Amino acid sequence: MSVNSEVVYCYERLATITARMLELSREEEWGELPGLETLCAALIQRLREIEPTTELSSQQRDVVRNSLISVRRDQDEVVRLVKPQLRQLLTGIASLQAQASLGKAYGGSH
């Protein structure tokens, strides 16, 4: 694969993965998101390595631009859907910590 087409491929792949993340978030299927986030991070790292020395054609730049628009739109929606879940998780953790503190203070559980 040439470097130019690898850059385009990476951006298209990012768009595909973030679209899948959005689909999973809408279905409240949270378990696959960390793995997909790891794939995104690997693609971004690869882009950092190859993109600075890459000249893209006008058509390739258009593909990259459209991919980035899709990534941004989908990423914003994923964040909107995930935030309430994170708040709920943090509330649950705080509650468990409070219970553990009370248990220590009053001699443990019965």
C-alpha positions in Angstrom: 0.0 0.0 0.0 1.4 3.4 -0.9 1.8 6.0 1.8 -0.8 8.2 0.3 -3.4 5.6 0.1 -2.5 4.4 3.6 -3.4 7.9 4.9 -6.7 7.9 3.1 -7.3 4.3 4.4 -6.6 5.3 8.0 -9.1 8.2 7.9 -11.7 6.0 6.2 -11.2 3.3 8.8 -11.5 5.9 11.6 -14.8 7.0 10.1 -16.0 3.4 9.9 -15.0 2.6 13.5 -16.6 5.8 15.0 -19.8 5.0 13.1 -19.8 1.5 14.7 -19.1 3.1 18.1 -22.2 5.3 17.6 -24.3 2.3 16.6 -23.2 0.5 19.7 -23.8 3.6 21.9 -27.3 3.9 20.6 -27.9 0.3 21.4 -26.3 0.8 24.9 -23.8 -1.9 24.1 -20.9 -0.4 26.0 -18.6 -3.5 26.2 -17.1 -3.2 22.7 -16.3 0.6 23.0 -13.0 0.3 24.7 -11.6 -2.1 22.1 -12.8 0.2 19.3 -11.3 3.2 21.0 -8.0 1.3 21.1 -8.2 0.7 17.4 -8.8 4.4 16.8 -5.8 5.3 19.0 -3.6 2.9 16.9 -4.8 4.5 13.6 -4.2 8.0 15.0 -0.7 7.0 16.0 -0.1 5.6 12.5 -1.3 8.8 11.0 1.1 10.8 13.2 3.9 8.7 11.7 3.0 8.9 8.0 0.9 12.0 7.5 3.6 14.7 8.0 5.5 13.5 5.0 2.5 12.9 2.8 1.2 15.0 -0.1 -2.4 14.1 -1.0 -4.2 14.9 -4.2 -7.2 17.1 -4.2 -9.5 14.1 -4.5 -7.7 12.4 -1.6 -7.9 15.5 0.6 -11.7 15.6 -0.1 -12.0 12.0 1.0 -10.0 12.7 4.2 -12.1 15.9 4.8 -15.4 14.0 4.5 -14.0 11.2 6.7 -13.1 13.8 9.4 -16.5 15.4 9.2 -18.1 12.0 9.8 -15.7 11.1 12.6 -16.4 14.4 14.4 -20.2 14.2 14.0 -20.3 10.6 15.2 -17.8 11.2 18.0 -19.8 14.1 19.3 -22.9 11.9 19.4 -21.1 9.1 21.1 -19.9 11.5 23.8 -23.5 12.8 24.3 -24.7 9.2 24.7 -21.9 8.0 26.9 -21.8 10.9 29.4 -25.0 9.9 31.3 -23.6 6.4 31.6 -20.3 7.7 33.0 -22.2 9.9 35.5 -24.3 6.8 36.6 -21.1 4.8 37.0 -19.4 7.5 39.0 -22.5 7.8 41.2 -22.4 4.0 41.8 -18.7 4.0 42.7 -19.2 6.9 45.1 -22.1 5.0 46.7 -19.9 1.9 47.1 -17.1 3.9 48.6 -19.5 5.5 51.1 -20.8 2.0 52.1 -17.3 0.7 52.5 -16.4 3.7 54.7 -19.5 3.2 56.8 -18.7 -0.5 57.1 -15.2 0.3 58.4 -16.5 2.9 60.8 -19.2 0.7 62.3 -17.3 -2.6 62.4 -17.9 -4.2 58.9 -20.8 -6.0 57.5 -23.0 -8.5 59.3 
